[in-house]
Amino acid sequence: MKILLDTSAYSAFMRGHEGVLDLVQRAKQIAVTPIVLGELLSGFRLGKRTRKNHDLLDRFLDSPRVESLPIDEGTARRYSDIVDHLRREGTPIPTNDLWIAASAMQHGLILVSTDTHFEKVPQISKDTLRVS
């Protein structure tokens, strides 16, 4: 199984969320995008554990199973497809999440998220987890 973690899933993983831990442990490949990394890094600046969070992210990214995917023309084309579909359906989602979904679509990855709005994007495979 190949997965793409969105920001909420990475955070849940770091908090030890059982469902996300299970998916990450079973995955052959774990991907993130520059969008996810940007959201994480900006979030770290707001917290009191900035250095520790950076260190944990660096260790995570150093794993041979983890890959940071590029955002390229192929991603942009899929972004456009998803935006067009959601606009016609009247079900918009946040812009950053559109780019994350486009990356999942482009690379044929299962998107792991705790955000239920990804359920509005039929073009991707997803494992949306509810976290209490």
C-alpha positions in Angstrom: 0.0 0.0 0.0 1.2 3.5 -0.9 -0.1 6.4 1.0 0.0 10.2 1.0 -0.3 11.8 4.5 -1.9 15.1 4.7 -1.1 17.5 7.6 -3.8 16.3 9.9 -2.7 12.7 9.4 0.9 13.5 10.1 -0.1 15.2 13.3 -2.3 12.3 14.3 0.6 9.9 13.6 2.9 12.0 15.9 0.2 11.9 18.6 0.1 8.1 18.3 -3.4 7.8 16.7 -4.0 4.1 16.4 -5.6 4.1 13.0 -2.9 6.3 11.4 -0.1 4.3 13.1 -1.5 1.2 11.6 -1.7 2.6 8.1 1.8 4.1 8.3 3.2 0.8 9.6 1.6 -1.2 6.8 2.5 1.2 4.0 5.3 0.3 1.6 5.7 4.0 0.6 4.7 7.1 2.5 4.5 10.4 0.6 4.1 14.0 1.7 3.9 17.2 -0.5 5.6 20.6 -0.2 2.1 21.8 0.8 2.0 19.5 3.8 5.5 20.4 4.8 4.7 24.1 4.6 1.7 23.7 6.8 3.6 21.7 9.3 6.6 24.1 9.4 4.3 27.1 9.8 2.4 25.3 12.6 5.7 24.5 14.4 6.4 28.2 14.6 3.2 28.7 16.6 4.0 26.1 19.2 6.4 25.7 22.2 8.2 22.6 20.8 9.5 24.1 17.6 13.0 22.4 17.7 11.6 19.1 18.8 8.9 19.1 16.1 11.6 20.0 13.4 13.8 17.1 14.7 10.9 14.7 14.6 9.9 15.8 11.1 13.5 15.5 9.9 13.8 11.9 11.2 10.4 11.0 9.6 11.6 12.4 6.2 14.9 10.5 6.5 13.1 7.2 6.5 13.7 5.3 3.2 9.9 4.7 2.9 9.1 8.5 3.0 9.2 10.6 -0.1 8.4 14.3 -0.7 6.6 14.6 -4.0 7.1 17.4 -6.4 4.3 19.8 -7.4 4.5 20.0 -11.2 2.5 20.5 -14.4 0.8 17.1 -13.9 -0.2 18.1 -10.4 -1.6 21.4 -11.8 -3.7 19.6 -14.4 -5.2 17.3 -11.8 -5.8 20.3 -9.5 -7.8 21.9 -12.3 -9.9 18.7 -12.8 -10.7 18.5 -9.1 -11.5 22.3 -8.8 -13.8 22.0 -11.9 -15.6 19.0 -10.4 -16.1 20.5 -7.0 -17.2 23.8 -8.4 -19.9 22.1 -10.5 -21.0 20.1 -7.4 -21.0 23.2 -5.2 -18.7 21.5 -2.7 -15.5 23.5 -2.4 -12.6 22.5 -0.1 -9.6 24.5 1.1 -7.1 25.4 -1.6 -4.1 23.7 0.1 -6.2 20.5 0.3 -7.0 20.7 -3.4 -3.2 20.5 -4.1 -2.8 17.6 -1.7 -5.7 15.8 -3.4 -4.2 16.5 -6.8 -0.9 15.0 -5.8 -2.7 11.8 -4.5 -4.6 11.6 -7.8 -1.4 12.2 -9.9 0.6 9.5 -8.1 -2.2 7.0 -7.5 -1.8 7.2 -3.7 -4.3 6.6 -0.9 -4.8 9.9 0.8 -4.8 9.5 4.6 -6.5 12.4 6.4 -8.6 13.2 9.4 -10.3 15.9 7.4 -13.7 14.6 6.1 -13.9 17.2 3.3 -11.7 15.0 1.2 -14.7 12.7 0.9 -16.1 15.3 -1.6 -13.2 14.4 -4.0 -14.2 11.3 -6.0 -11.0 11.4 -8.1 -8.8 10.0 -5.3 -8.6 7.0 -3.1 -8.8 8.0 0.5 -8.8 6.7 4.0 -10.3 9.5 6.0 -10.0 8.9 9.8 -12.1 10.5 12.4 -10.1 11.5 15.4 -11.7 12.3 18.7 
